[in-house]
Amino acid sequence: MPNIKSAKKELRKAARRQQRSDEVKDELSLTLKKVKKAIADGAVDAAREALKGALKALDKAAQKGAMKKNTRDRKKSRLHKAVNKIAKK
């Protein structure tokens, strides 16, 4: 536990930031699950629609610092790849 006043404040700030980051990640995981479920079901239109929301959520998460930009790009690429794969069938 910090003793210095500024260190105590930093601890409080870090806790708030972590809470915001967790909320963003929770929302992101829900949108990613929707896409993955649509892909597993083979519903191309539903997958494409869910993909739009997932891409937006990924961009917001990276913008807010919840994830790194390369992680965002990798996830976007893999989602596109999976949706395109079921679209070809």
C-alpha positions, 0 to 999 in steps of 0.5 A: 500500500502506498504511503505518499499522497500522489502514489495513493491517487495513482492507485485510485486512477489505475483502478478506474482505468482497469475497470473501464478497460475491463468493460470495453473488453467484456463488450468486445468479447460479446460481439466477437462471440456473436460473429463466431456463433454466426460463422459456426452456424454457417449464416453468411448474412448474419456473420457479415452483419455481426462482423460490422459490429465486431470491427467497430468494437475492435477499433474502439477497444484499440482507440481506448487502449484496451488492446494494442493496434497489432492485436486489433489488426490480427483479430480483424484479419482472422475474422474477415478470413473466417467470414469469407471462408463460409461465404465461399461455400 
